[in-house]
Amino acid sequence: MVALALVSAVGLAVDDRILVGVPIWTKPFKFSVSLVAYTLSLAWMLSLLPPHLRAHRVGWWAGTVVAVSLSVEMVLITLQAVRGTQSHFNHTTPFDNAVFQIMGASIAILWLSALVIAVLLLRARILDRATAWAVRLSSFIALAGAAVGFLMVQPTPEQLAVDEAPITGAHSVGVPDGGPSMPLTGWSTTGGDLRIPHFFGMHALQLLPLLLIVLAALAPRFARLADERVRLRLTLTAAGVYAATFVLLTWQALRGQALFSPDGVTLVAAGAIALLGAAATTLSLRTPAPSRTEEVLA
């Protein structure tokens, strides 16, 4: 993925072709950079599985399937970029249709393999409880984020009105793909965009463990954070807020709202998440005796 990111960066610099409103090498570049973070995080999580046990062997095979599936996906995305045509949702020719069908199968296999890894992490005994739950919960949130991709392949009302539409599926909701968009991300500024919750959900895999690393780094300076129970509660709170925000972003996109054009209902929901998150964080910083829930989590 690092090598492909470099190749794609060169493509962005020397290839001036535009596809669906953006430079044609944008998709290979964004995907490869994103997958560098995703695969490194997944590799680290697999290293937490106990060695010399069946879970470790199953995790090794699941990780290998993930790597192969992602490689197939990126080869096909890059191939279509070289050909100057869409990789996703493309049924224009029998070849384009075959490419998209193979991509769909590879992503389904990848998702199932990642689910196997998440279940293994759920069952693994990881000594630090905060680390254990950061890894477990981020894995399942990332799976939910990846699953948003399956919503994108559904045909839009405009596509359903056409017999054998060459493009079936879309990132945007309520507006056509390729319209006004944010710089860098390419997310729609005039309608909903399912890539937003897709991106946000999948990168829980990095952000929740990163939060825990920050808390551990601050522990020597703040005695409260040195308490493992406090770090565990903050981790659970962060995961809850993250999951709620992911659900809100998905709901907002499905209702055809651009990220920075929320309606009153969306703003109220966001405010409720922020207030509940702040209250839970305040309570998490207290150090009473462990609750029954924490004893179970242990």
Legacy VTK file of the C-alpha trace (Angstrom):
# vtk DataFile Version 3.0
C-alpha trace
ASCII
DATASET POLYDATA
POINTS 298 float
0.000 0.000 0.000
2.894 2.386 0.684
4.331 1.651 -2.757
0.927 2.120 -4.386
0.431 5.434 -2.555
3.706 6.683 -4.070
2.720 5.483 -7.549
-0.693 7.135 -7.189
0.909 10.388 -6.035
2.969 10.391 -9.231
-0.209 9.694 -11.185
-1.897 12.699 -9.593
1.041 14.864 -10.633
1.405 13.734 -14.265
-2.060 12.462 -15.284
-4.626 15.240 -15.812
-7.621 12.983 -16.530
-10.785 13.661 -14.514
-13.317 10.971 -13.549
-16.586 11.655 -11.672
-15.420 15.172 -10.883
-11.995 14.320 -9.398
-8.507 13.460 -10.732
-8.507 9.842 -11.818
-5.692 8.780 -9.443
-7.466 10.175 -6.382
-9.212 6.903 -5.505
-6.089 4.681 -5.633
-4.204 7.277 -3.585
-6.863 7.679 -0.881
-7.512 3.946 -0.636
-3.831 3.030 -0.363
-3.092 5.642 2.315
-6.160 4.603 4.307
-5.233 0.939 4.067
-1.706 1.594 5.330
-3.256 2.708 8.615
-5.887 -0.052 8.607
-3.512 -2.942 7.962
-0.851 -1.753 10.408
-3.500 -1.482 13.132
-4.885 -4.917 12.329
-1.385 -6.429 12.358
-0.729 -4.946 15.804
-4.033 -6.309 17.117
-3.202 -9.785 15.779
0.059 -9.628 17.728
-1.993 -9.411 20.942
-3.411 -12.905 20.411
-1.714 -15.505 22.642
1.069 -17.298 20.739
1.217 -21.047 20.217
-2.538 -21.420 20.542
-5.240 -22.235 18.004
-6.489 -18.637 18.135
-3.094 -17.396 16.963
-3.095 -19.762 13.969
-6.672 -18.843 13.030
-5.777 -15.172 13.372
-2.734 -15.642 11.112
-4.874 -17.188 8.380
-7.596 -14.550 8.763
-4.978 -11.796 8.508
-3.518 -13.416 5.399
-6.972 -13.539 3.777
-7.446 -9.848 4.601
-4.100 -9.011 2.974
-4.861 -11.016 -0.172
-8.392 -9.590 -0.459
-7.138 -6.011 -0.121
-4.424 -6.674 -2.690
-6.994 -7.956 -5.203
-9.197 -4.924 -4.528
-6.379 -2.442 -5.042
-5.051 -4.142 -8.189
-8.508 -3.825 -9.756
-9.003 -0.217 -8.617
-5.617 0.693 -10.091
-6.339 -1.235 -13.300
-9.553 0.718 -13.845
-7.748 3.996 -13.128
-5.183 3.141 -15.805
-8.032 2.297 -18.200
-9.720 5.613 -17.432
-12.992 4.206 -16.122
-14.851 3.712 -12.828
-13.962 0.744 -10.656
-16.998 0.892 -8.365
-20.625 0.402 -9.474
-19.520 -0.016 -13.119
-21.521 -2.415 -15.327
-20.871 -0.618 -18.625
-19.182 -3.580 -20.337
-18.925 -7.288 -19.469
-15.301 -6.688 -18.409
-16.221 -3.739 -16.140
-19.043 -5.798 -14.639
-16.675 -8.721 -13.974
-14.167 -6.387 -12.302
-16.815 -4.968 -9.979
-18.194 -8.421 -9.138
-14.707 -9.651 -8.198
-14.201 -6.531 -6.079
-17.504 -7.153 -4.312
-16.576 -10.770 -3.577
-13.133 -9.774 -2.256
-14.632 -7.179 0.093
-17.211 -9.667 1.400
-14.408 -12.161 2.117
-12.344 -9.419 3.758
-15.264 -8.402 5.983
-15.824 -11.975 7.141
-12.107 -12.398 7.866
-12.064 -9.174 9.889
-15.097 -10.468 11.801
-13.152 -13.636 12.669
-10.304 -11.477 14.000
-12.732 -9.340 16.047
-14.243 -12.471 17.622
-10.772 -13.821 18.425
-9.886 -10.520 20.117
-13.157 -10.628 22.055
-12.244 -14.041 23.443
-8.525 -13.353 24.018
-7.259 -12.654 27.527
-5.371 -9.358 27.307
-3.904 -8.364 30.657
-4.575 -4.621 30.475
-8.370 -4.295 30.524
-8.416 -0.843 28.928
-6.280 -2.085 26.038
-8.434 -5.189 25.695
-11.667 -3.236 25.365
-10.160 -0.522 23.152
-9.070 -3.247 20.733
-12.320 -5.215 20.915
-14.722 -2.310 20.563
-12.714 -0.552 17.853
-12.699 -3.804 15.858
-16.483 -4.084 15.905
-17.024 -0.383 15.147
-14.628 -0.745 12.196
-16.674 -3.714 10.974
-19.820 -1.582 11.124
-18.013 1.163 9.215
-16.936 -1.299 6.539
-20.504 -2.605 6.280
-21.671 0.872 5.188
-19.984 0.047 1.891
-22.701 -2.525 1.215
-25.284 0.295 1.306
-23.472 2.058 -1.536
-24.118 -0.712 -4.073
-27.893 -0.230 -3.874
-29.244 1.444 -7.043
-30.521 5.007 -6.747
-34.111 5.885 -7.792
-32.732 7.436 -10.993
-30.812 4.254 -11.803
-33.869 2.080 -11.139
-35.793 4.119 -13.709
-33.352 3.053 -16.438
-33.215 -0.434 -17.936
-29.739 -1.925 -17.485
-28.143 1.235 -16.098
-24.361 1.228 -16.779
-23.677 2.566 -13.261
-25.580 0.958 -10.372
-24.874 2.317 -6.908
-23.493 5.593 -5.577
-21.567 7.212 -2.758
-23.902 10.205 -2.577
-27.510 10.257 -1.374
-30.019 12.670 -2.882
-27.537 14.091 -5.389
-25.516 12.507 -8.202
-21.908 11.486 -7.656
-19.366 13.944 -9.023
-21.104 17.122 -7.852
-19.673 19.883 -5.620
-17.402 18.331 -3.036
-14.939 19.064 -0.238
-11.276 19.437 -1.141
-9.063 16.428 -0.460
-11.836 14.082 0.798
-14.153 14.548 -2.183
-17.222 14.235 0.077
-20.393 15.844 -1.261
-21.228 19.340 -0.037
-24.777 19.344 -1.421
-26.172 15.978 -0.293
-25.566 12.959 1.882
-22.370 10.968 1.411
-22.005 7.412 2.720
-18.227 7.625 2.476
-18.250 9.787 5.614
-19.567 7.155 8.071
-17.643 4.498 6.112
-14.378 6.370 6.712
-15.204 7.384 10.289
-16.262 3.889 11.330
-13.312 2.054 9.807
-10.756 4.362 11.405
-12.001 3.593 14.885
-9.377 0.868 14.525
-6.682 3.540 14.935
-8.346 6.307 16.924
-9.573 4.360 19.972
-6.245 2.592 20.608
-4.490 5.921 19.966
-6.617 7.493 22.711
-5.474 4.780 25.089
-1.835 5.394 24.171
-2.328 9.087 24.969
-3.949 8.260 28.322
-1.072 5.938 29.221
1.464 8.623 28.245
-0.291 11.162 30.470
-0.583 8.780 33.419
2.789 9.727 34.997
1.709 13.394 35.092
-1.898 12.858 36.213
-2.351 10.449 39.087
-6.003 9.858 38.240
-5.063 8.384 34.869
-2.603 6.004 36.537
-5.625 4.114 37.879
-6.437 1.313 35.423
-10.133 1.560 36.306
-10.215 5.202 35.192
-8.525 4.376 31.883
-10.996 1.544 31.335
-13.987 3.808 31.974
-12.625 6.520 29.692
-12.049 3.903 26.995
-15.620 2.609 27.298
-16.947 6.177 27.239
-14.914 7.058 24.159
-16.095 3.902 22.390
-19.719 4.706 23.242
-19.411 8.287 21.957
-17.613 7.087 18.839
-20.277 4.465 18.091
-23.088 6.965 18.643
-21.393 9.495 16.360
-20.956 6.815 13.704
-24.681 5.999 13.851
-25.521 9.712 13.618
-23.260 10.223 10.586
-24.822 7.221 8.849
-28.339 8.483 9.593
-27.447 11.976 8.384
-26.014 10.639 5.121
-28.992 8.369 4.449
-31.293 11.385 4.837
-29.382 13.210 2.088
-27.751 15.835 4.322
-24.276 17.148 3.665
-21.890 16.870 6.610
-21.784 20.633 7.273
-25.455 21.277 6.479
-27.232 19.422 9.299
-30.861 20.074 10.128
-32.198 20.796 13.608
-32.807 17.132 14.445
-29.224 16.221 13.569
-27.893 19.107 15.675
-30.020 18.064 18.661
-28.778 14.477 18.369
-25.166 15.693 18.124
-25.680 17.889 21.178
-27.142 14.980 23.139
-24.135 12.814 22.265
-21.758 15.597 23.347
-23.553 16.202 26.659
-23.833 12.518 27.529
-20.196 12.006 26.555
-19.079 14.907 28.765
-21.136 13.611 31.701
-19.789 10.088 31.274
-16.222 11.417 31.063
-16.687 13.366 34.297
-18.025 10.286 36.065
-15.239 8.150 34.607
-12.598 10.361 36.211
-13.924 9.527 39.663
-12.239 6.652 41.519
-14.877 4.815 43.593
-14.820 1.093 44.274
-15.101 -1.055 41.128
-18.615 -1.804 39.960
-20.086 -5.205 39.212
-19.848 -4.410 35.475
-16.115 -3.774 35.732
-15.653 -7.027 37.638
-17.393 -8.845 34.786
-15.243 -7.044 32.174
-12.151 -8.110 34.066
LINES 1 299
298 0 1 2 3 4 5 6 7 8 9 10 11 12 13 14 15 16 17 18 19 20 21 22 23 24 25 26 27 28 29 30 31 32 33 34 35 36 37 38 39 40 41 42 43 44 45 46 47 48 49 50 51 52 53 54 55 56 57 58 59 60 61 62 63 64 65 66 67 68 69 70 71 72 73 74 75 76 77 78 79 80 81 82 83 84 85 86 87 88 89 90 91 92 93 94 95 96 97 98 99 100 101 102 103 104 105 106 107 108 109 110 111 112 113 114 115 116 117 118 119 120 121 122 123 124 125 126 127 128 129 130 131 132 133 134 135 136 137 138 139 140 141 142 143 144 145 146 147 148 149 150 151 152 153 154 155 156 157 158 159 160 161 162 163 164 165 166 167 168 169 170 171 172 173 174 175 176 177 178 179 180 181 182 183 184 185 186 187 188 189 190 191 192 193 194 195 196 197 198 199 200 201 202 203 204 205 206 207 208 209 210 211 212 213 214 215 216 217 218 219 220 221 222 223 224 225 226 227 228 229 230 231 232 233 234 235 236 237 238 239 240 241 242 243 244 245 246 247 248 249 250 251 252 253 254 255 256 257 258 259 260 261 262 263 264 265 266 267 268 269 270 271 272 273 274 275 276 277 278 279 280 281 282 283 284 285 286 287 288 289 290 291 292 293 294 295 296 297
